[in-house]
Amino acid sequence: MTDDLEQLYQTTYTAVVRFLYRKVWDAERAEDLAQEVFVRALAHKPEKPRAWVFAVAANLARDEARAAVRRKRHLTLLKADPVAQPTMAPAADTLVEHDERVASVQEALSTLTPRDREILLLWDAGLSYPEIAAQTGLAVGAVGTTLARARRRLVEAHDRQNPSKGTHAAHS
Amino acid sequence: MRHIPEDELHAYLDQGLSRSQCVEIESHLAACASCQAARDGIAALRDRTTALLARLAPPRSFPTQFETLRRRADLQVSARRRRVHLLAWAASIVAAVAFGWTASYLTSQGPTRMASGVPAGTPAAVARQAVTKDSRTPTTTPAILRPMAPDSTRARAPRRPVQATVRSASVAEAPASLVPTVSAAPELELTSIDIPASAHEFELDGMWRTMSWAGAQAEAGDKLPHIDGLPVVQVQVQAGEQGRQPLMVVAQQLSSGEVIRTIEGPAQDVSHLLARRTMSDPVPTVSSVDSSRASRASPERVDGSMAMQRGDRMIAITGALPPDSLLAMIRRLNAEMRSK
């Protein structure tokens, strides 16, 4: 059982960190929480570890978000201000552009309903339809419907913010 | 001909459909140009979403060694086990000692305390009133205590019924199954627990003031929890809510050099403090002085605490002492409080 967990750790740790990062928007915090998730998995020895790990991660992220709302640090991330950037020539430019690209997706993601966002992120983390259904309480048949809506809304919201870049990005 | 709905195409591309559903969709796609176009559009949308989300990735990091996590998990598990042990043990002490004090206290002062309307017929009624005033789980308390107070012992001691109301549940919110070792006999023997003798230092959260003995006496009068005749090392006070008695911790030194702490305050705060302390040392963090002691700690030398309750207040003594010494100490304190 523990060896299974070790294997799961090797294969899904990055996905769990990414999943958490998209909820807490703090890379270090996401790593801490991901480790906590696996420590708990080791202590609890769940039957379906993969689904369990993401369920616990979602719960931890939810607790974290509640705390973050209290601290009001939710929306400060990655709002790149070109003037405030140090003038370090090409590196700084690349950084700004990168930050803008990230921030625009982040904003688009924030326009989704919590449920749509959750399901989209779970899918992107590699969970199957039945796993997503089990975790969210949705019927398996409704997962496709939700994903269809979430994807459409994400892309629409993103293109609305970046009218010129939208068509570009479609190629990339 | 029925075209394939959008969500089904998503599910199809996401491999979220059964085999038979896939076959059905594929045979339709082979013959339907408009559904093929829809599928291609959805495939592009799907790729696009994945590409957008890929931007939201934290910087690449190197995961911690799995062994490290395994050790952390082991520590957590053993800490939880220790906690359960300690809670079970603390419950037994509270059950026995708090009973003795509550009963004697109430029998000496019962009539005055009973001014609040409950018929003061029996000591049991008196105690129950005092207890439920503040206990958050009054109804579960008897249930927890019942298995550890067999009828035979109940019959032996005349005052025994009172003890069914002792608020051990608030000190140790452990289910009954966790406290099988508790004995209801007054001549209770303390069971030792397998925690390292390292948790001498209280971790006190919140705002604490360290006071001089004289200052503390000026503030709290003779209510300071202490044992006469022992030098006082430290007095710490945490102001209570408005109108409430503060939470006080008095550290005193025995002639052997050991320090014991007597805590007095609202029962809830005291039990919180006790519970906190047991949780605060998942890793034995032993100070330099303590490490020698910890290394030669014998099984009968446990760091223990005991507590009793008077209405909604509680007194506890903690110290790295053999349990019988602590028990003797609490009897002494018991007697002193009674004589005041």
HADDOCK unambig.tbl for C-alpha pairs under 7 A between the chains (distance, minus, plus):
assign (segid A and resid 6 and name CA) (segid B and resid 66 and name CA) 6.63 0.50 0.50
assign (segid A and resid 18 and name CA) (segid B and resid 57 and name CA) 5.66 0.50 0.50
assign (segid A and resid 18 and name CA) (segid B and resid 58 and name CA) 6.33 0.50 0.50
assign (segid A and resid 21 and name CA) (segid B and resid 58 and name CA) 6.43 0.50 0.50
assign (segid A and resid 22 and name CA) (segid B and resid 56 and name CA) 6.61 0.50 0.50
assign (segid A and resid 27 and name CA) (segid B and resid 58 and name CA) 5.35 0.50 0.50
assign (segid A and resid 39 and name CA) (segid B and resid 69 and name CA) 5.48 0.50 0.50
assign (segid A and resid 39 and name CA) (segid B and resid 70 and name CA) 6.67 0.50 0.50
assign (segid A and resid 39 and name CA) (segid B and resid 72 and name CA) 6.54 0.50 0.50
assign (segid A and resid 39 and name CA) (segid B and resid 73 and name CA) 5.02 0.50 0.50
assign (segid A and resid 40 and name CA) (segid B and resid 73 and name CA) 6.68 0.50 0.50
assign (segid A and resid 42 and name CA) (segid B and resid 70 and name CA) 6.67 0.50 0.50
assign (segid A and resid 42 and name CA) (segid B and resid 73 and name CA) 5.97 0.50 0.50
assign (segid A and resid 43 and name CA) (segid B and resid 73 and name CA) 5.42 0.50 0.50
assign (segid A and resid 43 and name CA) (segid B and resid 77 and name CA) 6.37 0.50 0.50
assign (segid A and resid 102 and name CA) (segid B and resid 55 and name CA) 5.74 0.50 0.50
assign (segid A and resid 102 and name CA) (segid B and resid 56 and name CA) 6.12 0.50 0.50
assign (segid A and resid 105 and name CA) (segid B and resid 52 and name CA) 6.30 0.50 0.50
assign (segid A and resid 129 and name CA) (segid B and resid 16 and name CA) 5.46 0.50 0.50
assign (segid A and resid 144 and name CA) (segid B and resid 7 and name CA) 5.00 0.50 0.50
assign (segid A and resid 144 and name CA) (segid B and resid 8 and name CA) 6.47 0.50 0.50
assign (segid A and resid 144 and name CA) (segid B and resid 10 and name CA) 5.74 0.50 0.50
assign (segid A and resid 144 and name CA) (segid B and resid 11 and name CA) 4.90 0.50 0.50
assign (segid A and resid 145 and name CA) (segid B and resid 7 and name CA) 4.60 0.50 0.50
assign (segid A and resid 148 and name CA) (segid B and resid 7 and name CA) 5.67 0.50 0.50
assign (segid A and resid 148 and name CA) (segid B and resid 10 and name CA) 6.20 0.50 0.50
assign (segid A and resid 151 and name CA) (segid B and resid 45 and name CA) 6.97 0.50 0.50
assign (segid A and resid 151 and name CA) (segid B and resid 46 and name CA) 6.90 0.50 0.50
assign (segid A and resid 151 and name CA) (segid B and resid 49 and name CA) 6.05 0.50 0.50
assign (segid A and resid 155 and name CA) (segid B and resid 49 and name CA) 6.62 0.50 0.50
assign (segid A and resid 170 and name CA) (segid B and resid 48 and name CA) 6.44 0.50 0.50
